[in-house]
Amino acid sequence: MERLATPIVTTLKTKMHILFTLLLLICSLNEAQLHLQPDNETNSYLKPAGSHVEAGNPSEHQQTCTQDISAVLREMSASLAGLKVEVKYLQKENEAKTRELELLKQQDQEKTKELELQKSVLDNLKQQDQAKTKELELQRRELDKLKQQDQANEKELELQKRELDKLKQQDQANKKELELQKRELDKLKQQDQAHEGELITIKASANITENQVEALRREGEVKQVAFSASLMDSGEGDIGPFNAQTPLVFRRIVTNIGNAYNPNTGFFIAPVRGVYHFEFYIQGGGHGSHSSGAVLFKNGEHIFIAYEHQSTHHANAANGVTLLLEVGDVVFLRQWQNSRIYDSHNHHTTFSGHLIFTM
């Protein structure tokens, strides 16, 4: 604004100076003409239009010129005063515009600084973005590698899964085959136990004749027969369970008068014809799935059983019988299938018998 106001003031001053110079020039020319041209023609030329001054009087003409100059000066003074007012107004406006311009300059400087700061921040952001872009590219490459590795792992896992499925199938087949073999083995064990019992019975029967002969020889001599034995000779523990009935051998002899009981086979063989009484006591350790029991046989015939099943603590069972036996008859005990029988140094499980009288 200051640049705009300064040319205006200069122009006004120049115009005033030119007008004042022209005015002085006109006055000088008029005075010269008064001296050089005294005739009426000259006076008429210099006389202003509408003037009532006569041409032949120079003093009047000079007075008229002075009045005109004064009027012009007054007009110029008025114009000058107006111009001064306008100049003052323009100066004030110029000062306001100057202050506004300074404020705009300050704002522009602040905006420039802010712009530079934003530019710096933007540059930093660009650098960070470039760094992030590089890092992202590295991560993308690493991710691609991981994807490839994951795909390879998936393929390997699939192969291992297939191999595991094959192994599971093979294991199931092996389990089935093992189960079949186990069942076959159990059958063979049962058959073996049955054969063992039959073999013992056959052996006992084979000895009947010899025993009968010996008994006949001793018939007159043997008048007293009695025995008592416990299951274990030493130690303690359970016997069984077995899938089939198994002969019990009472190995610890307490009494064996007449030697009719054999501790190696568990058989009592009647030496003479007569009436005999037998008793047997069985103890079990207590089990949820296995009972405790034994059966008394005469020559393979099931006579009596002692049986007890208790899930906790000890279970006891006992029985007794009186039999008429011929010479060579065999009496023995068999353990009940799938049962457990306990004995220790306290001798809980026992087998006893004696001759009541001969016949």
DAHUJO-V626178 format. One record per backbone hydrogen bond with DSSP energy under -1.0 kcal/mol. CO is the residue of the C=O (numbers start at 1). NH is the residue of the N-H. If there is no record, write none. Layout:
co | nh
CO | NH
CO | NH
//
This chain:
co | nh
1 | 5
2 | 6
5 | 9
6 | 10
7 | 11
8 | 12
9 | 13
10 | 14
11 | 15
12 | 16
13 | 17
14 | 18
15 | 19
16 | 20
17 | 21
18 | 22
19 | 23
20 | 24
21 | 25
22 | 26
23 | 27
24 | 28
25 | 29
26 | 30
27 | 31
28 | 32
29 | 33
30 | 34
31 | 35
32 | 36
33 | 37
39 | 43
40 | 44
41 | 45
42 | 46
43 | 47
48 | 51
54 | 57
57 | 61
58 | 62
59 | 63
60 | 64
61 | 65
62 | 66
63 | 67
64 | 68
65 | 69
66 | 70
67 | 71
68 | 72
69 | 73
70 | 74
71 | 75
72 | 76
73 | 77
74 | 78
75 | 79
76 | 80
77 | 81
78 | 82
79 | 83
80 | 84
81 | 85
82 | 86
83 | 87
84 | 88
85 | 89
86 | 90
87 | 91
88 | 92
89 | 93
90 | 94
91 | 95
92 | 96
93 | 97
94 | 98
95 | 99
96 | 100
97 | 101
98 | 102
99 | 103
100 | 104
101 | 105
102 | 106
103 | 107
104 | 108
105 | 109
106 | 110
107 | 111
108 | 112
109 | 113
110 | 114
111 | 115
112 | 116
113 | 117
114 | 118
115 | 119
116 | 120
117 | 121
118 | 122
119 | 123
120 | 124
121 | 125
122 | 126
123 | 127
124 | 128
125 | 129
126 | 130
127 | 131
128 | 132
129 | 133
130 | 134
131 | 135
132 | 136
133 | 137
134 | 138
135 | 139
136 | 140
137 | 141
138 | 142
139 | 143
140 | 144
141 | 145
142 | 146
143 | 147
144 | 148
145 | 149
146 | 150
147 | 151
148 | 152
149 | 153
150 | 154
151 | 155
152 | 156
153 | 157
154 | 158
155 | 159
156 | 160
157 | 161
158 | 162
159 | 163
160 | 164
161 | 165
162 | 166
163 | 167
164 | 168
165 | 169
166 | 170
167 | 171
168 | 172
169 | 173
170 | 174
171 | 175
172 | 176
173 | 177
174 | 178
175 | 179
176 | 180
177 | 181
178 | 182
179 | 183
180 | 184
181 | 185
182 | 186
183 | 187
184 | 188
185 | 189
186 | 190
187 | 191
188 | 192
189 | 193
190 | 194
191 | 195
192 | 196
193 | 197
194 | 198
195 | 199
196 | 200
197 | 201
198 | 202
199 | 203
200 | 204
201 | 205
202 | 206
203 | 207
205 | 208
207 | 211
208 | 212
209 | 213
210 | 214
211 | 215
212 | 216
213 | 217
214 | 218
218 | 221
218 | 222
225 | 355
226 | 257
227 | 353
228 | 254
228 | 255
229 | 351
230 | 252
231 | 251
237 | 343
239 | 341
242 | 338
246 | 335
252 | 230
255 | 228
256 | 259
257 | 226
260 | 269
262 | 266
267 | 262
268 | 331
270 | 328
273 | 359
274 | 325
275 | 356
275 | 357
276 | 323
277 | 354
278 | 321
279 | 352
280 | 319
281 | 350
282 | 317
283 | 342
284 | 315
291 | 340
292 | 308
293 | 336
294 | 306
295 | 334
296 | 303
297 | 332
298 | 301
301 | 298
304 | 296
306 | 294
308 | 292
310 | 287
315 | 284
317 | 282
319 | 280
321 | 278
323 | 276
325 | 274
326 | 329
329 | 270
330 | 299
331 | 268
332 | 297
333 | 248
334 | 295
335 | 246
336 | 339
341 | 239
343 | 237
344 | 347
349 | 231
350 | 281
351 | 229
352 | 279
353 | 227
354 | 277
357 | 275
//
